[in-house]
Structures are given as C-alpha cells and as structure tokens.
Amino acid sequence: MKILLTFLILIGSVHAGEFDDLTAYPVSRVVDGDTVVLLIDGSPAKVRLIGVDTPETVHPSKPVQHYGKEASTFTRNLLRGESVYLKYGFQRTDRYGRLLAYLYRAPDGLFVNAEIVRQGYGHAYVAFQFEHMDRFMVLQARAREAGKGLWATSSAHPTPKSISNKPDRQSPGNDHETVYVTASGKKYHKDRCRYLRKSKKALSIEEAKARYTVCKICFK
C-alpha cells in the first residue's frame, strides 16, 4: 500500500473533489509533445505544458529532432477526444502569447505533464522554477534508469548520481552526463561554469552534442 501511495503522488494523482470548481476544456489538437490547443469558451487557445520539454517537431528554424514524432504521438494518444482541466503556474503566458499550464485529463485526473516525463517522452524542463520541479526530476531519473522512451537510445542506464542537478565531473565523451544550456546560448556547459547564467536548461550530453558546441572553459 505504501508503494502504491508513493506512485500515485509521483504521477500526480489527485484527491476527489480537487477539480469541482474547474471547467474541463476540450482538446482541439496536439501541436507537438508539449504543446496543445484547447477550446476555451469556444475559442482556440494554444497551451504550453509547464515543466516538460519534448524534442522539436514543428519548430520553424530547427529540423525534427530525435524522438520528436514519438513524443507527439504519445501526447496525441493521451488526449485524443479528451477534455482537460487547466491549472496555471507562476506565470500565466509566455512571450509567444501561449498559456502556460498544468493539464489534468478529465475525468480521471491524470497529470499529463508528469505522465510525459514519467514515460520518458520528454525532459523535466528546469530552466525556470515551477511548483512540481522536484517531483519531475524524480520521474525523469526513474525513466532514464529504466531506459524508457527517449532514454532507451542509451547503451547503458545511468546511475542516480549522474542524473542529479549537479553532474559528475566527467569528460565530454560520457553520454550519460547531464549538461546545461541557456536559452540564447550556442554552447553546453557543466553546472558550475562561470559562463552559465541562472536561466538554464538541463539535458543529456548526448542531445547537447547534436545541437550545441562544447564550452572549452569548463570542459578543459
């Protein structure tokens, strides 16, 4: 029973009555793994899921990334023909005008954002603080250790230490190291690099190598 309760807490299972005062909005379409369009009061509204980042499939200046199609399909299968409850985070919209929210599928209350990370179809997006960050990091660690989804491409599973917020001091060739990038930067860094600003995003070094160049200061 204790194990079951822990599992329900991690995936975001909710208590009865939590959504009594909320409206369930129909899902119009899934844009990609972490973005959907809802019909809110009859009008389409694009919603970016908080705390999760899936590989790109529709970015205007980037190619389709590895496992992007699978992530989009996963979210589409979760939400096809469904309605969702919407909960906002610390910030209501982003600079693109998209709503920023947590989605809970109606009527079962499945925490969609968390489920994407739990099943390995997206990374925990830690560039900005959010309410469920610690939970999402635990879910990501477990998905990575189990080789789920996008983590299944690694030849071996990492240890819990290698997926923490403070990565091991390993060489750039270790595919299980966690590194960090900034929103506008073109290089990846170790956690304590002096060129790494506070706004940072964690990702595996395997993914970083495909999209960025190495910082020669912290990876001497």
C-alpha positions as semicolon CSV with decimal commas, in nm:
position;residue;x (nm);y (nm);z (nm)
1;M;0,000;0,000;0,000
2;K;0,285;0,240;0,086
3;I;0,445;0,180;-0,255
4;L;0,113;0,242;-0,430
5;L;0,060;0,571;-0,245
6;T;0,410;0,688;-0,336
7;F;0,345;0,604;-0,701
8;L;0,017;0,796;-0,705
9;I;0,182;1,100;-0,551
10;L;0,463;1,099;-0,806
11;I;0,241;1,078;-1,113
12;G;0,015;1,348;-0,981
13;S;-0,294;1,151;-0,888
14;V;-0,545;1,383;-0,728
15;H;-0,792;1,377;-0,446
16;A;-1,161;1,355;-0,519
17;G;-1,318;1,696;-0,550
18;E;-0,998;1,877;-0,648
19;F;-1,148;1,982;-0,982
20;D;-1,500;2,060;-0,865
21;D;-1,454;2,432;-0,929
22;L;-1,272;2,391;-1,262
23;T;-1,404;2,362;-1,617
24;A;-1,293;2,077;-1,842
25;Y;-1,190;2,216;-2,181
26;P;-1,193;2,004;-2,499
27;V;-0,858;1,932;-2,665
28;S;-0,880;2,066;-3,020
29;R;-0,546;1,929;-3,137
30;V;-0,196;1,837;-3,024
31;V;0,072;2,058;-3,179
32;D;0,366;1,854;-3,053
33;G;0,467;1,664;-2,742
34;D;0,449;1,962;-2,506
35;T;0,203;2,198;-2,676
36;V;-0,171;2,157;-2,735
37;V;-0,464;2,366;-2,848
38;L;-0,772;2,378;-2,626
39;L;-1,115;2,518;-2,696
40;I;-1,169;2,770;-2,418
41;D;-1,513;2,930;-2,426
42;G;-1,538;2,822;-2,788
43;S;-1,211;2,984;-2,900
44;P;-0,882;2,801;-2,970
45;A;-0,603;2,869;-2,721
46;K;-0,251;2,733;-2,752
47;V;-0,117;2,589;-2,426
48;R;0,248;2,514;-2,347
49;L;0,277;2,246;-2,078
50;I;0,476;2,360;-1,774
51;G;0,781;2,165;-1,661
52;V;0,827;1,939;-1,962
53;D;1,028;1,976;-2,282
54;T;0,988;1,728;-2,565
55;P;1,201;1,703;-2,882
56;E;1,105;1,955;-3,153
57;T;0,886;1,859;-3,449
58;V;0,734;2,188;-3,566
59;H;1,000;2,450;-3,490
60;P;1,028;2,694;-3,786
61;S;1,409;2,701;-3,782
62;K;1,500;2,356;-3,648
63;P;1,475;2,009;-3,804
64;V;1,262;1,739;-3,649
65;Q;1,462;1,614;-3,353
66;H;1,523;1,257;-3,250
67;Y;1,218;1,106;-3,079
68;G;1,009;1,413;-3,155
69;K;0,749;1,226;-3,358
70;E;0,716;0,959;-3,091
71;A;0,666;1,223;-2,823
72;S;0,398;1,398;-3,028
73;T;0,222;1,068;-3,089
74;F;0,232;0,983;-2,719
75;T;0,068;1,312;-2,618
76;R;-0,183;1,282;-2,901
77;N;-0,282;0,933;-2,784
78;L;-0,320;1,059;-2,426
79;L;-0,551;1,343;-2,526
80;R;-0,730;1,242;-2,845
81;G;-1,102;1,310;-2,798
82;E;-1,044;1,413;-2,436
83;S;-1,105;1,720;-2,224
84;V;-0,865;1,858;-1,964
85;Y;-0,866;2,066;-1,651
86;L;-0,630;2,360;-1,660
87;K;-0,415;2,492;-1,375
88;Y;-0,180;2,786;-1,417
89;G;0,168;2,818;-1,271
90;F;0,362;3,121;-1,151
91;Q;0,328;3,286;-1,491
92;R;0,010;3,272;-1,699
93;T;0,155;3,326;-2,050
94;D;0,494;3,313;-2,224
95;R;0,649;3,565;-2,462
96;Y;0,477;3,396;-2,756
97;G;0,133;3,450;-2,605
98;R;0,080;3,083;-2,522
99;L;-0,089;2,987;-2,197
100;L;0,143;2,815;-1,952
101;A;-0,038;2,546;-1,757
102;Y;-0,060;2,206;-1,597
103;L;-0,313;1,979;-1,768
104;Y;-0,517;1,713;-1,591
105;R;-0,721;1,479;-1,807
106;A;-1,092;1,466;-1,731
107;P;-1,244;1,287;-1,560
108;D;-0,966;1,059;-1,429
109;G;-0,735;1,345;-1,326
110;L;-0,422;1,208;-1,499
111;F;-0,146;1,470;-1,462
112;V;-0,049;1,497;-1,830
113;N;0,271;1,699;-1,782
114;A;0,405;1,448;-1,530
115;E;0,300;1,146;-1,736
116;I;0,505;1,264;-2,035
117;V;0,818;1,284;-1,819
118;R;0,739;0,959;-1,634
119;Q;0,711;0,763;-1,956
120;G;1,032;0,911;-2,098
121;Y;0,881;1,117;-2,379
122;G;1,018;1,448;-2,250
123;H;1,276;1,605;-2,022
124;A;1,198;1,783;-1,700
125;Y;1,232;2,148;-1,804
126;V;1,426;2,312;-1,522
127;A;1,535;2,639;-1,684
128;F;1,272;2,814;-1,471
129;Q;1,137;2,728;-1,128
130;F;0,796;2,560;-1,116
131;E;0,582;2,409;-0,847
132;H;0,643;2,040;-0,922
133;M;1,012;2,060;-1,016
134;D;1,139;1,812;-0,754
135;R;0,872;1,558;-0,848
136;F;0,951;1,592;-1,218
137;M;1,323;1,542;-1,155
138;V;1,246;1,219;-0,969
139;L;1,023;1,099;-1,254
140;Q;1,292;1,182;-1,510
141;A;1,555;0,997;-1,311
142;R;1,339;0,686;-1,291
143;A;1,252;0,698;-1,662
144;R;1,617;0,733;-1,751
145;E;1,726;0,450;-1,523
146;A;1,457;0,226;-1,674
147;G;1,554;0,322;-2,030
148;K;1,205;0,445;-2,113
149;G;1,115;0,639;-2,427
150;L;1,390;0,873;-2,546
151;W;1,624;0,733;-2,280
152;A;1,612;0,389;-2,445
153;T;1,867;0,505;-2,705
154;S;2,148;0,498;-2,448
155;S;2,361;0,187;-2,443
156;A;2,353;0,167;-2,064
157;H;2,143;0,315;-1,789
158;P;2,292;0,592;-1,574
159;T;2,332;0,586;-1,201
160;P;2,113;0,813;-0,988
161;K;2,412;1,041;-0,928
162;S;2,460;1,113;-1,298
163;I;2,107;1,248;-1,340
164;S;2,113;1,487;-1,049
165;N;2,120;1,863;-1,087
166;K;2,493;1,855;-1,012
167;P;2,658;1,639;-1,280
168;D;2,970;1,432;-1,238
169;R;3,297;1,588;-1,349
170;Q;3,336;1,362;-1,649
171;S;3,476;1,406;-1,996
172;P;3,262;1,541;-2,285
173;G;3,250;1,190;-2,426
174;N;3,036;1,039;-2,149
175;D;2,687;1,007;-2,298
176;H;2,515;0,987;-1,958
177;E;2,639;1,317;-1,816
178;T;2,391;1,597;-1,757
179;V;2,495;1,933;-1,900
180;Y;2,330;2,274;-1,922
181;V;2,250;2,533;-2,188
182;T;2,093;2,878;-2,184
183;A;1,801;2,997;-2,392
184;S;2,015;3,201;-2,631
185;G;2,350;3,022;-2,598
186;K;2,519;2,800;-2,854
187;K;2,739;2,600;-2,618
188;Y;2,678;2,345;-2,345
189;H;2,837;2,374;-2,002
190;K;2,897;2,199;-1,674
191;D;2,679;2,309;-1,385
192;R;2,928;2,549;-1,226
193;C;3,069;2,706;-1,541
194;R;3,118;3,083;-1,499
195;Y;2,958;3,143;-1,839
196;L;2,636;2,967;-1,739
197;R;2,361;3,209;-1,639
198;K;2,089;3,138;-1,382
199;S;1,833;3,063;-1,653
200;K;1,950;2,722;-1,764
201;K;1,809;2,405;-1,911
202;A;1,933;2,056;-1,826
203;L;1,975;1,794;-2,096
204;S;2,186;1,488;-2,164
205;I;2,527;1,543;-2,317
206;E;2,424;1,308;-2,598
207;E;2,148;1,551;-2,702
208;A;2,370;1,854;-2,638
209;K;2,638;1,728;-2,877
210;A;2,381;1,712;-3,157
211;R;2,265;2,073;-3,109
212;Y;2,544;2,272;-2,942
213;T;2,924;2,305;-2,924
214;V;3,122;2,231;-2,611
215;C;3,237;2,507;-2,375
216;K;3,614;2,481;-2,373
217;I;3,640;2,661;-2,040
218;C;3,455;2,414;-1,819
219;F;3,541;2,108;-2,033
220;K;3,920;2,153;-2,032
